[in-house]
Amino acid sequence: MDWAGLTMKHSEGDRNEKAAYIFVAILPAGSMLFAQPFADMKMESWIEGHAKALEYFGGVPRLPVPDNARTAVTKAGRYEAELNKTYNEMAGFYGCAIVPARPRSPTDKAPVETAVQTVERRIIAKLRHARFLSLDELAEAVYAEIEALNDLPFQKQPGSRRSLFLSTEQHELMKLPPRRYEYAQFKQAKAGFDYHVALDKSHYYSVPYQFAGKEVLIRSTLHTVEVFCEGERIACHVRSTDPRKRFVTEPSHMPESHRAVADWSPERFASWAAKTGDKTKAYIAWLLGRKEHPQQAFRTCAGILRMAATVAPQRMEEACESAMAQNIFSYACFVKLLENQKTDKPLIHENLRGKDCFKGGSHV
C-alpha cells in the first residue's frame, strides 16, 4: 500500500478545482490492483483506503507491507518500526500483522512501486483532461479503470490480473470480519479533579472519581468514547454531538456527595437566580463563567442562592453587585459580605483586591 506521487483534480459544487490523492494497493503474486481517490492523505483516509482495498479483494492478507510514511509509522527503523496506534489497532481488528518496508530498501516495496507507476500511467494520465464535479464522481471513474486493468489480458502470458488472482491468491486470504473497522483516534489526557477528561474543547466525559488526577488514554470513534488507565477500560460513553451538552457524566462515576446534584446545570442556576433579580443572575453567570468546567462552581452557586431565601431580595441584589465589584468568588467570602452589610462595613481582606485595582496597569 502507498500513495501515488501524482494527484488528480475534482470540483465540489464550485469552480475551484481541488486535489485528490490516490491510495494504491496491490496483491503481488497476481498483480491484482486497487486504487481509491481521497481528499487528503490523513490517517482516516489511509485507514479507509485499507478497508476498501480488503473489501475489493474479498479477504485479508496475513502481512500487509506499507511504506514508512508518517501516516503509518510513528518511528521508523531498519529492524523495528513503531506503528501508529490507530493503524496497529486496525491490523489487530483484521487479524493481520503490518510489516513496514525498511528505510532505503526499495525491494521491500517493489510491487507497490510498480502498481503506483501503472496507476499513474494508465489511470491518472488517461483521465487528466476529464472534469469531475465531485470526489464520488472521480472515484467511480477510477474504479471503472481499475476494473478494466484487472481484466486486461497479459501480453506475455495467458490470463489477466483477475484470473491469476482467482487461481493463486484468493484462497490464501483470510476471511473478512462481518463489519468494517471503525476508525478510532487516541489521545493521552489527564483526568481533572472534577473526574472528567477533555476529548476536545467542546466535550468532557466522566471517569470514576477515584481516577481524578491520573493519566489516561482516550479512544474515540464516531459513536463512542472509551477511557483507559494502565491498560484497563474505566469508562465508556456514547459520543455527544450536542454543543449544548458539554459534559457527559455517568452517575455511578460520581462520589456519593455529588450524586444529589447530578441534574444541576448552568441553565437551572440562571433560572433560579433570576427569581431574585438581574444582579443576582449576572453574578451567578459570572461565577459559572470563571471556571473551565461550570460544574466546578455548582456547589458555590447553590450555597449562595440558598441564602437568597433568608434575606430580602433587595439586599441580595446589592450583595451580588458588591461581590462582583470586589471580585468575590467563594461562598465563605460572600457570607462575610452579607454579614458586613448589616453594619455597612466593606469586606476588607489582605488578599482580596477588587477589579478596580487593575485599571490603568499593574500595581505592586
N, C-alpha and C positions, 0 to 999 in steps of 0.2 A: 504494500500500500504506500502511496505517495501522492503529493500534489503535483499536477502538471506545471511546468515552468511558464507556459503561455496562458493567458486568460481569454475569456470570451466577453461579449457585450450583450446587455439587455436593457430595457427601459421599463419603468413601473408607473404607468399612467401619466408620465410627463415626457418632455423632450430630452431630458438629460439621460445620457447613457451611463450605465453602471457596470462595474466589472463583476464577472462571475469566475470563481476559482474551481478548477476541475479536480475532483478526487478520483484517483485511478487505482484499481486493484486487479491482480492477475493471479490465476492458478497456473503455476509454471509448467507442470507436466504437459498439459494440452494447450496452454496459452489462452485459456478462456478469459475474456476481458470483461471489466465492468468500469463504468465512468458515470459520475454524477456531478452536476454543477451546484455550487453553493455561493451564497452572498459574501462569505468570508472564510477564513481559514482557522477560525477559533476552535476550541476544544469541542464544543457542542456539535459543530459541523463535522469535525473529524470522527466523532463517535457515531453520528447519524450515518456518515458515509460507510463505516464498517457494518453497521446493522443492515443497511440496504444492500450492500455487497453480499453479505451472508445469505440474505433472503433471495437475492438474484441467483446465487449459486445453489441454493437449496440445501445448504449444510455448512458445517463449521470445520475449517482445517485445524489440525492439532497445534501447529506452530506458525502463527502469522508473523511476518517479518516486515516491520515498518522501518522507515528511515530514522535517523537520530534527530528528527525535527524536535523543536522545543515543545510543540503541541503534544508529542507522545512521550518524550523523555525529559524528566526533571534534571537528571545529572547523567551525562554521557560518560562512557568508559569503554576501553577496549575489551576488558574481561567481565565487567559488570556494569549494567546500566540501571539507573533508578527511574522507574516508570512513574508517570503522573498518576496520582491516586485514583482519579476517575477512570482512567484508561485501564489501570490494574483491576479495578472492580468490574469493569465491563468484561475483561478477559475471564475473570472468575465466574461471571454470570453465564458465559457461553461455554465454560469448561475447557478453554484453550490456554496456552502459555505463550505470551508475547516474547519474541526474541529479536530485539532491535539489531539492525545492521551495525557492525563495528565501524567506528570512525575511520575514514580513509581506507575503507575496504570495499571498493566498488563491486567486487564479485559477489558479496553478500546480498546485494540487491539488484543484480544484473537483470533478472526477469522484469522487475517493475520499471527499470530504466528503459528497457525495450518497449514495455507497454506504454509508458509515457510518450516515447517517440512516435509510436503508432497512433496514439490518440491525437497528438499534436498535428501529425501529417495527414491523417485520414479523416479526422473529425473537425478539429479546431480550424485548420486551414480550409477545409471544404466549406464550412459554414461561416467563414469570416465576413462575407458580404451580405449574409441574411440578416433581417431585422426581426428581433424577438421582443414582443410587447410585455413580457413578464418572465420571471425566472422559471415558472412552471412550463411556459411555452418552450423555453430554451431546453429544459430538462427532457421534455417529450422528444425534441429533435435529436438530442444526444442519445437518448435511449434507442430511438429508431436506427441511428447509425451504428450503435454498439451491437444491436441485434443482427444487422446486416454484416458487420465484420465477423461476428462469431459464426455466421452461416456461410461465409465466403470460402470456397474451396481452396485448399492449399495448392501452390504451384508445383511443388516438387515431391508431393506425397499424396496419397488418397485421403479423402475426408476433409473435415473442417475443424476449426477450434471446438465447435459444439460436439461434433461426433466423437472427437478424440476425448473430450471431457467425459462424455457419457460412457465411453468404454473403459477409460483408465482411472478417472478420478472421482466420479460421483459416488461410487460405493465406498470410497475411503473417507469421505467426510463424515463427521459426527452429526447427530441429529440436532436440528434447531430446537431451542426451548419453545414452549407453547406461546410465549409472548415476547415482544421485543424489549430489549434492555431500556429502562427508563433513565435518561440522563440525570446524573447526580453531581452536585457541586459539594466540595468540602471546605470547611473554614475552621481555623483554630480560633477559640474565643475564651474569655474568662467570664464565669458566671458572676453577675453582680451581687451585691449584698441583699438586693431585693429578690434574689433567686430567679432572675430572668437573664437570658442570653440574647444578644442582638444579632439577628440574621442580617439585617440591613438597617438603614436609618429610619425605616418606617414601621418595622415589626419586631416585637420582642416575645420570646417564648419561655415558659417557666420550666424549671427543673426542680426536683425535690430540694427543699430548703437546706438540707444537710450538705448540699454541694455548692452552696454560696461561696464565692471566692476561689473556686477551683478551676483549673484549666480543663477545657472540654473541646471535643471535636463535633462540629455541626455538619450533618449530612442533609442536604435539601434537594428535593426534586420538585417537579411542577405541582405535585399534590401533597407531599408530606415533608415534615421537618423532624429529623431524629437527632438526639444529642447523646454523645458517648463520653464516658470518663474512664480512663485506663482500660479501654477495650470493652467496657460494659455499657449497653444501652440503658440510659437512665430516664429518657423521656422520648415520647413520640406524639406529634401533633399533626392535625390536618392543617395544611398551609393556608394562611389567611391572605386573601386578596382585597379585603375591605380596608380602604385607607382610614376609615373611622375606628376600626378595631386594631389599635396599635399593639395592645397587649393580649396575648393568648395565654390564659392561666388555667392549669388543671387544679381544681380544688384540693386534690389529695397531695399536691406538692407544697401546700401552704402549711405553716405551723398552726397549731390549734388556735392560737390567739388571733390569727389573721382570717380564719375562715368565716367568722361572723360578719366580715366586711367585704366579702367576695363580690357583692353586687354593687359596690360603690363605683362611681365613675365621675369624671370631671363635669359631665352634664348634670348629674344628680346634685353635685355640690353647688353648681351655678344656680340651679333651680331653688335649692334650699336657701342659699344666701340671698337671693332676690326677694324672698319673703320679708327680709329685714329692710333692705334698701339697696340703692345703686352703689353706694360707697362700700358696703359690705360685700356685694357681689364683685366689685372691682378688686377689693383686697384679696378675696379668696382666689380669683383668677390669677392675681399676681403671685400668690403663694404656689399655686399649681404650676405656673409657668417658670418658676425659678429652678425646678427640678428637671433633670434629664428624663426621668420617668415620673409622671404625675402621681403614681401610686405611692411614691416616697413621701408625698405631702398629705396623703389622705387622712392619717391619724391626727396630724396637726390641725387640719381644716375641720375635722369632725369635733375635736375638742373645743375649738374656738366657736363654731356655730352652735354647739350645745349651750354655750354661755349666753347666747342671744335670747334664750328662753328665760333667763334670770335677771336681765336688765332691760331697761326701756329701749325701744328701737332707736330713738334719737341719740341716746348715749352710746349705743353700739355703733351707730354710723360715725359718730365723732371719734370713737376709739379706733375704728378701722382706717379712717382718714389719717389720723395721727400715726398709726402703726406703719402705714406706707411711707409717710413723710420721714419717719425716724428709722426706716429700713429694719423693722422688727419682723422676724420670720419664725420665731419659736413660740410655742404655746405658753411656756413659763413667763417669757417677757411680756406677752400680750396680757396675761393675768395681772402682772405687776402694773402694767399701764392702766388697766381698768381700775385697780385699787387706788392708784395715784390720782385718777380723775376725780375722786370724791373730794380731794383736798386741792385740786387744781395744780398739783405738782407735776412738772415734766419728768419723764423717765430718764434718769441720768445713769450712765454706767461707763466705766473707764474704757471698755472695749466696744462701746456702741457709738457709731458715728452716723448721722443722718445723711441722706443723699445730697443735701446742700453742701456738705463738707467737700465734695469732689468737684464742685463747679469752679471753672476757671483754672484748672490744672491740679496737679497733685500737691499734697501738703505733707509735711513731715511732722 
